[in-house]
Amino acid sequence: MYDVAVVGGGVVGAAVALTLVRRGADTVLLEAKEIAAGASGANSGLLHVAFDSPPGELETELILRSAQLRDPVIDALGIPVRRCGALVRDGRGGTFEVADEAVTDPAAYTRALAAAAAACGAEIRTGFRLTDRREVPARVTVNCAGLYADDVARLYGDDSFEIFPRKGEFAVFDGLELDKVLFPAPDPRTRGVLVFPTVDGKVIAGPTAVDQDDKEDWSVRPEAVDEIRRSAAELLPALADAEPIATYAGLRPAGRGCNYVIRRHGDLVNVAAIRSTGLSACHGIAERVAEMLLPGAAERPLPRVATPPGPPWWQR
């Protein structure tokens, strides 16, 4: 019997498992597919610094805290990062710079955290789809199941939130020069279509924001490329007639009327409705969960492990 089972092998689950095992908890990470196979492996890869996040929100607090915790992890695990900064439209025809914005490979980031957790003694079980709470070999469960976090919560008698998938489609371009992330003017519902350089020298535009019900529909709509290109060309005119070398879609676990649900329900800790900023906030989230379960416990040093190899996330 483990002390803690973390359900979900995305970036938040991997960060939580790493933090708990570093604090001395006997930890198992349970993932239904493979590490980074879900939303975490198909987002933009932005390491955000919350310049446009509402003050006082839990999401904002955890993004800012994660930014303070992130660099030692990146350095120890050799995670690829491009510290490029950003140029942001302000909605009044002007722009301003955000120096600390960066990009990473989100799948590589997630794999690195899981590998570090394993190096610290956590067990990693993939292909483990939870259908009954009695299957969980631990005293406490941390629910980081992303799109399926509401299903996991219901196994524990908690129906207080609901998750739906918000599809974000992206187009990948080659042969273009870009040295900063380009943000459009902010939108109340979504950040809109961004344009950003990748760690491997490509340029990506996206995401769209299409609400749907099917949690397994990862397809890119036929009209998505034209939608993306039309919006992205306002930021980078060279994209107006550029042809993508690849497209991909990610499903963000959006909450119906809720965001960043981090609370305890008996022997379950829900970490749910964590949208695409989960990559930016994962270390702050992990610290918060660890303080709920192991307050004040000392952390062992980060291991020095190589990021496990894998293709760039946009080639999934």
Residue pairs with C-beta under 8 A, 6 or more apart in sequence:
1 137
1 138
1 139
2 26
2 27
2 28
2 123
2 137
2 138
2 139
3 20
3 25
3 26
3 27
3 138
3 139
3 140
4 20
4 25
4 26
4 27
4 28
4 138
4 139
4 140
4 141
4 142
4 293
5 27
5 28
5 29
5 30
5 136
5 137
5 138
5 140
5 141
5 142
6 13
6 16
6 17
6 20
6 27
6 28
6 29
6 30
6 141
6 142
6 144
7 13
7 30
7 130
7 136
7 141
7 142
7 143
7 144
7 145
7 152
8 30
8 31
8 38
8 143
8 144
8 145
8 146
8 148
8 149
9 29
9 30
9 31
9 33
9 34
9 35
9 36
9 37
9 38
9 110
9 114
9 124
9 126
10 36
10 38
10 39
10 40
10 41
10 110
10 144
10 146
10 278
11 36
11 40
11 106
11 109
11 110
11 113
11 278
11 279
11 282
12 40
12 144
12 146
12 271
12 274
12 278
12 281
12 282
12 285
12 286
13 29
13 31
13 142
13 144
13 145
13 271
14 29
14 35
14 110
14 111
14 113
14 114
14 117
14 282
15 113
15 282
15 283
15 285
15 286
16 142
16 144
16 271
16 285
16 286
16 289
16 290
17 27
17 29
17 113
17 114
17 117
17 122
17 124
18 113
18 114
18 116
18 117
18 120
18 122
18 286
19 283
19 286
19 287
19 289
19 290
19 299
20 27
20 122
20 142
20 286
20 289
20 290
20 293
20 294
21 27
21 117
21 120
21 121
21 122
22 120
22 299
22 300
22 302
23 290
23 294
23 297
23 298
23 299
23 300
24 294
24 297
24 298
24 300
25 293
25 294
26 121
27 117
27 121
27 122
27 123
28 122
28 123
28 124
28 125
28 137
28 138
29 114
29 117
29 122
29 123
29 124
29 125
30 125
30 128
30 130
30 136
31 37
31 124
31 125
31 126
31 127
31 128
32 127
32 128
32 129
32 130
32 148
33 126
33 127
34 126
34 127
35 110
35 111
35 114
35 124
35 126
36 106
36 107
36 110
36 111
36 114
36 313
38 146
38 147
38 251
39 146
39 147
39 250
39 251
39 252
39 253
39 276
39 278
40 106
40 107
40 110
40 146
40 278
40 279
41 106
41 107
41 110
41 250
41 313
41 316
42 106
42 168
42 218
42 248
42 249
42 250
42 251
42 313
42 316
43 106
43 168
43 207
43 250
43 252
43 276
43 279
44 103
44 106
44 168
44 170
44 194
44 196
44 204
44 206
44 207
44 276
45 103
45 104
45 105
45 106
45 109
45 196
45 198
45 199
45 279
45 313
46 101
46 102
46 103
46 181
46 194
46 196
46 279
46 280
47 67
47 70
47 81
47 101
47 102
47 103
47 104
47 279
47 280
48 63
48 101
48 277
48 279
48 280
49 63
49 64
49 67
49 98
49 100
49 101
49 280
50 60
50 63
50 64
50 67
50 280
51 88
51 98
51 101
52 88
52 183
52 186
52 191
53 59
53 60
53 63
53 277
54 60
57 259
57 260
58 259
58 260
58 262
59 259
59 260
59 277
59 281
61 284
62 260
62 281
62 284
62 285
62 288
63 277
63 280
63 281
63 284
64 284
65 281
65 283
65 284
65 287
66 280
66 281
66 282
66 283
66 284
66 285
67 100
67 280
69 283
69 284
69 287
70 283
72 302
73 79
73 113
73 116
73 283
73 302
74 81
74 104
76 116
76 302
76 303
76 304
76 305
77 112
77 113
77 115
77 116
77 302
77 304
77 305
77 306
77 307
78 112
78 306
78 307
79 104
79 105
79 108
79 109
79 112
79 307
80 104
80 105
80 108
80 199
80 307
81 102
81 103
81 104
81 199
82 102
82 103
82 104
82 197
82 198
82 199
83 100
83 102
84 101
84 102
84 103
84 179
84 180
84 181
84 196
84 197
85 97
85 98
85 99
85 100
85 101
85 102
85 180
85 181
86 97
86 98
86 101
86 180
86 181
86 182
86 183
87 95
87 96
87 97
87 98
87 180
87 181
87 182
87 183
88 95
88 96
88 97
88 98
88 183
89 95
89 183
89 184
89 185
89 235
90 96
90 185
91 185
91 186
97 180
101 181
103 181
103 196
103 197
103 198
103 199
104 199
104 279
105 198
105 199
105 200
105 312
105 313
106 279
106 313
107 310
107 312
107 313
107 316
108 307
108 308
108 310
108 313
109 279
111 307
111 308
111 310
112 305
112 307
112 308
113 282
114 124
115 305
115 306
115 307
115 308
116 302
116 303
116 305
117 124
118 124
119 303
119 305
120 300
120 303
130 136
130 145
130 152
130 155
131 155
132 155
133 141
133 155
133 156
139 267
140 267
140 268
140 269
140 293
141 152
141 156
141 267
141 268
141 269
142 268
142 269
142 271
142 289
142 293
143 149
143 152
143 153
143 156
143 268
143 269
143 270
143 271
143 272
144 271
144 274
145 151
145 152
145 272
146 163
146 253
146 274
147 163
147 165
147 215
147 251
147 253
148 163
148 215
149 161
149 163
149 253
149 261
149 270
149 271
149 272
149 273
150 159
150 161
150 162
150 163
150 272
152 268
153 159
153 160
153 161
153 265
153 268
153 270
153 272
156 265
156 266
156 267
156 268
157 265
157 266
158 265
158 268
158 270
160 261
160 265
161 255
161 256
161 258
161 261
161 270
161 272
161 273
162 255
162 256
163 253
163 254
163 255
163 256
163 272
163 273
164 211
164 212
164 213
164 254
164 256
165 211
165 212
165 213
165 214
165 215
165 217
165 251
165 252
165 253
165 254
166 209
166 210
166 211
166 212
166 251
166 252
166 254
166 275
167 208
167 209
167 210
167 211
167 212
167 217
167 218
167 249
167 250
167 251
167 252
168 206
168 207
168 208
168 209
168 210
168 249
168 250
168 251
168 252
168 276
169 206
169 207
169 208
169 210
169 220
169 221
169 224
169 227
169 228
169 247
169 248
169 249
170 204
170 205
170 206
170 207
170 228
170 247
170 248
170 249
170 250
170 314
171 204
171 205
171 206
171 224
171 225
171 228
171 229
171 232
171 244
171 246
171 247
172 198
172 202
172 203
172 204
172 244
172 245
172 246
172 247
172 248
172 314
173 202
173 203
173 204
173 205
173 239
173 242
173 243
173 244
173 245
174 201
174 202
174 203
174 245
176 203
176 236
176 238
176 239
176 242
178 195
178 196
178 197
178 203
178 236
179 197
180 197
181 194
181 195
181 196
181 197
182 194
182 195
182 196
182 235
182 236
183 191
183 192
183 194
183 235
184 191
184 192
184 193
184 194
184 231
184 234
184 235
185 192
186 192
189 209
190 209
192 231
193 205
193 206
193 207
193 208
193 228
193 231
193 232
193 235
194 205
194 206
194 207
194 235
195 203
195 204
195 205
195 232
195 235
195 236
195 239
196 203
196 204
197 203
198 204
198 312
198 314
200 312
202 245
202 312
202 314
203 236
203 239
204 314
205 228
205 229
205 231
205 232
205 236
205 239
206 228
206 232
207 250
207 276
208 224
208 227
208 228
210 221
211 254
215 251
217 251
218 249
218 250
218 251
219 249
220 247
220 248
220 249
224 247
224 249
225 244
225 247
229 239
229 240
229 242
232 239
233 239
233 240
246 314
246 315
248 313
248 314
248 316
250 276
252 275
252 276
253 272
253 273
253 274
253 275
254 273
254 275
255 261
255 272
255 273
258 273
259 273
259 275
260 273
260 274
260 281
261 270
261 271
261 272
261 273
262 269
262 270
262 271
262 272
262 285
262 288
262 289
263 269
263 270
264 270
264 292
269 289
269 292
269 293
271 285
271 289
274 281
274 285
278 285
290 297
